[in-house]
């Protein structure tokens, strides 16, 4: 379980292509084979008609799913941390399952 204390997180994830996912999209299936570190905004701009991927987190002791938007992908955790620090983004690192 991921405990969320900030809006931005670093997590090792597969690249996101579309809302269909790897079971229904050839490109998503290809992307799912390689995972990279993603800087994720867990409170993206509110656009109710936009399909977004979801991530499971814990907020105030409650397990929930929140939408996220990928800010950028990185090959290493160090690159991701350096980028976030340079941009003044407060983040937390979610463990890899």
C-alpha positions in Angstrom: 0.0 0.0 0.0 1.3 3.4 -0.9 0.7 6.2 1.7 0.3 9.5 -0.1 1.4 12.7 1.7 2.1 15.0 -1.3 0.7 15.6 -4.8 3.7 14.4 -6.7 5.2 10.9 -6.6 8.1 9.1 -8.2 7.3 5.5 -9.1 8.6 2.9 -11.4 5.9 2.3 -14.0 5.3 1.3 -17.6 4.9 4.2 -20.1 1.3 5.1 -20.5 0.0 5.2 -24.1 -3.8 5.3 -23.8 -6.7 4.4 -21.5 -7.3 1.0 -23.1 -4.3 -0.6 -21.4 -2.1 -3.5 -22.5 -4.9 -6.0 -22.8 -6.6 -4.0 -25.5 -3.9 -1.9 -27.2 -0.8 -3.1 -29.1 1.2 0.0 -28.2 0.3 -0.3 -24.5 1.3 -3.9 -24.5 4.7 -3.0 -26.0 5.2 -0.2 -23.5 4.3 -2.5 -20.5 7.4 -4.6 -21.1 9.8 -1.8 -20.1 9.3 0.2 -16.9 10.9 3.5 -16.1 10.7 6.0 -13.3 7.8 8.4 -13.7 7.2 11.7 -12.0 3.4 11.6 -11.4 1.0 14.4 -10.5 -1.8 12.8 -8.5 -4.0 15.9 -8.6 -4.1 16.7 -12.3 -6.2 19.5 -13.7 -9.8 18.7 -13.4 -11.3 17.7 -16.8 -14.1 15.3 -16.1 -14.2 13.9 -19.7 -10.5 12.9 -19.8 -9.6 9.3 -19.2 -6.6 8.9 -16.9 -4.7 6.0 -15.4 -5.2 5.3 -11.7 -2.8 4.4 -8.9 -3.7 2.9 -5.6 -2.6 4.9 -2.5 -3.5 5.4 1.1 -4.8 8.8 2.2 -5.6 9.4 5.9 -5.8 5.6 6.5 -8.2 4.9 3.7 -7.2 2.9 0.6 -8.2 4.6 -2.5 -7.4 5.0 -6.2 -6.4 8.4 -7.6 -5.9 9.5 -11.2 -2.5 10.7 -12.2 -0.8 12.5 -15.0 2.8 11.8 -16.0 5.0 14.8 -15.8 8.1 13.0 -17.3 9.8 9.6 -17.5 13.4 8.9 -16.4 15.8 6.0 -16.7 17.1 6.2 -13.2 15.7 7.3 -9.8 18.6 9.7 -9.4 17.7 11.5 -12.7 14.1 11.8 -11.6 15.0 13.1 -8.2 17.4 15.7 -9.7 14.7 16.9 -12.1 12.1 17.3 -9.4 14.5 19.1 -7.1 15.5 21.5 -9.9 11.8 22.3 -10.6 11.1 22.8 -6.9 8.7 19.9 -6.8 8.1 18.2 -3.4 7.7 14.5 -4.0 7.7 11.1 -2.3 9.0 7.8 -3.7 6.5 5.0 -3.9 8.0 1.6 -3.5 8.1 -0.9 -6.4 5.8 -3.9 -5.9 
